[in-house]
Amino acid sequence: MLVTRILAVRHGETAWNRATRIQGHTDIDLNAHGRWQAEQLAQALSDQDIAACYASDLSRAHATAQAVADRHGLPVQTHAGLRERCFGAFEGRTWTELEAAHPVETLAWRKREPDFAPPGGESLRQLQERVVHAVSELAAQHPGEQVLMVAHGGVLDILYRAATRLELQAPRSWELTNTAINRLLWSPEGLSLVGWADTAHLQTLPPEETLDESTT
């Protein structure tokens, strides 16, 4: 049976990442550091055989995937199923702000209650169903090939759990670094983990200006 190799990547940094604001479906562009991360990623994957480049339809994921796709002469194909979890009314707020204004809801969030959803947002269970379905749909089109999928922290968290058979409420002990390279295998039986959080391409020092820009 032929499997599909997946390079699963979280988008590059945004100003809201740096300011610890919850993004969700809010469409925030990469900042200068995020663009540098995307270029480092593209360089690291330049010698890889990639059959297709997929991304969430949010601009931070699309721009990250575009840097890789340009090296391979491929288009970026977007899929809304790869979007970050929708946090509804909580988007744009920091965790500190939410704890002060919504203590009951933030406790449910902290405890990772699978069916808790922020006002107007998605629950973890809904996110899991959406992400696993989207990734399976895309991976099934590429048996024996390798594909890039650029998404978001919440999406990568779900993929790690699916590949390692961890329940939604299990505490997270793995990293979700911007533009880290995560390697998975997909078959009709599901996902399996090959490697996680490869950040070797981010070890060189970035241009100073990408670290000093405003986060407002």
C-alpha positions in Angstrom: 0.0 0.0 0.0 1.4 3.4 -1.0 1.4 6.1 1.7 1.4 9.9 1.4 4.3 11.7 3.0 3.2 15.0 4.5 5.4 18.0 5.4 3.1 19.8 7.9 4.1 23.3 8.8 2.8 26.1 10.9 2.8 29.5 9.2 5.4 32.1 9.9 5.2 34.6 12.7 2.7 37.5 12.7 2.4 40.6 14.8 -0.4 39.0 16.7 1.7 36.0 17.5 4.3 38.3 19.0 1.7 40.2 20.9 0.1 36.9 22.1 -3.3 37.9 20.5 -5.6 35.1 19.5 -5.9 35.0 15.7 -8.3 32.2 14.8 -10.0 33.0 11.5 -8.9 36.7 11.7 -6.7 37.2 8.6 -3.4 38.6 9.8 -0.4 38.9 7.5 3.1 37.7 8.2 5.4 40.2 9.9 9.0 40.8 8.7 10.3 38.0 10.9 7.6 35.6 9.6 8.6 36.4 6.1 12.2 35.6 7.0 11.1 32.3 8.5 9.2 31.4 5.3 12.3 32.0 3.2 14.4 29.9 5.5 11.8 27.2 5.2 11.8 27.4 1.5 15.5 27.1 1.4 15.4 24.0 3.7 12.9 22.3 1.5 14.4 23.3 -1.8 15.9 19.9 -2.5 12.7 18.0 -1.5 10.5 16.3 -4.0 7.1 18.0 -3.4 4.1 17.0 -5.6 1.7 19.7 -4.3 1.6 22.7 -2.0 -1.5 23.1 0.1 -2.3 25.9 2.6 -5.1 27.3 4.7 -6.9 30.1 2.8 -5.7 32.6 5.5 -3.0 34.9 4.2 -0.3 34.0 6.9 -0.4 30.4 5.8 -0.8 31.1 2.1 2.3 33.4 2.1 4.4 30.8 4.0 3.4 28.1 1.5 4.0 30.5 -1.4 7.7 30.9 -0.5 8.1 27.1 -0.8 5.9 26.8 -3.9 8.0 29.4 -5.7 11.1 27.3 -5.4 9.3 24.3 -6.9 7.4 26.0 -9.6 4.1 24.9 -8.1 0.8 26.8 -7.3 -0.4 27.1 -3.8 -3.8 25.3 -3.5 -5.9 26.6 -0.6 -8.3 24.6 1.5 -10.5 26.2 4.2 -10.4 22.9 6.1 -6.8 23.8 7.1 -7.8 27.0 8.8 -7.1 27.7 12.4 -9.7 27.0 15.0 -12.4 29.7 15.0 -12.4 31.5 18.3 -15.3 33.8 17.6 -15.7 36.7 20.0 -12.3 35.8 21.6 -10.3 36.7 18.5 -8.0 39.7 18.9 -7.8 39.4 22.6 -4.9 38.2 24.8 -5.1 35.4 27.2 -4.8 37.8 30.1 -7.7 39.9 28.8 -9.9 36.8 28.4 -9.1 35.4 31.9 -10.2 38.7 33.4 -13.4 39.1 31.3 -14.4 35.4 30.9 -13.0 33.3 33.8 -15.5 30.4 33.4 -14.9 30.1 29.7 -11.1 30.4 30.0 -11.1 27.6 32.6 -13.0 25.3 30.2 -10.5 26.3 27.5 -7.5 25.6 29.8 -8.9 22.2 30.7 -9.3 21.4 27.0 -13.0 20.4 27.4 -13.7 18.9 23.9 -17.1 20.3 23.5 -16.4 23.8 24.8 -16.7 26.5 22.1 -16.0 30.2 22.5 -19.0 32.4 21.7 -19.4 32.1 17.9 -16.4 29.7 17.6 -15.5 26.1 17.3 -15.0 23.3 19.9 -12.0 21.1 19.8 -14.1 18.2 18.7 -15.4 20.2 15.7 -11.9 21.3 14.9 -10.6 17.7 15.0 -13.4 16.5 12.7 -12.7 19.3 10.2 -8.9 19.0 10.2 -8.7 15.2 10.0 -11.3 15.2 7.2 -9.5 17.9 5.2 -6.0 16.3 5.5 -7.3 12.9 4.6 -9.1 14.3 1.6 -6.0 16.0 0.3 -3.5 13.2 1.2 -5.6 10.6 -0.5 -5.0 12.4 -3.8 -1.2 11.7 -3.6 -0.4 8.1 -2.8 3.4 7.5 -3.0 4.1 11.2 -3.1 5.1 14.0 -0.7 3.0 17.1 -0.2 3.4 20.3 1.8 0.5 21.4 4.0 0.9 24.8 5.7 -1.6 25.5 8.4 -1.8 26.8 12.0 -0.9 25.9 15.6 -4.3 24.4 16.4 -4.3 22.4 13.2 -0.8 21.0 13.9 -1.9 20.1 17.4 -4.8 18.1 16.1 -2.5 16.3 13.6 0.0 15.4 16.3 -2.8 13.9 18.4 -4.2 12.0 15.5 -0.8 10.6 14.5 0.0 9.5 18.1 -3.5 8.5 19.1 -3.6 11.0 21.9 -7.0 12.2 23.2 -8.1 15.8 22.9 -7.8 16.5 26.6 -4.3 15.2 27.0 -1.8 17.9 28.1 0.4 19.2 25.2 4.1 18.3 25.6 5.2 19.0 22.0 6.3 22.3 20.3 4.3 24.2 17.7 7.0 26.5 16.4 6.4 28.8 13.5 7.7 27.2 10.3 9.1 24.1 12.1 9.0 21.1 9.7 6.8 18.2 10.9 6.8 14.9 9.0 3.8 12.6 8.9 2.6 9.6 6.9 -1.0 9.2 5.8 -2.7 6.0 4.7 -6.4 5.0 4.6 -5.8 3.7 8.1 -4.9 7.1 9.4 -1.8 9.3 10.3 1.5 8.3 11.8 4.3 10.4 13.1 7.8 10.4 11.4 9.5 13.5 12.9 8.4 16.6 14.7 9.6 20.2 15.3 12.6 20.3 13.0 13.9 23.9 13.4 17.5 23.4 12.0 16.7 25.9 9.3 15.9 28.6 11.9 19.2 28.4 13.8 21.0 31.1 11.8 20.6 34.7 13.1 17.8 36.6 11.4 18.3 40.2 10.2 18.1 42.5 13.2 15.2 44.5 11.8 12.9 41.5 11.8 13.2 41.2 15.6 12.7 44.9 16.4 9.6 45.7 14.4 6.5 47.0 16.2 3.9 44.5 17.4 1.1 46.9 17.5 
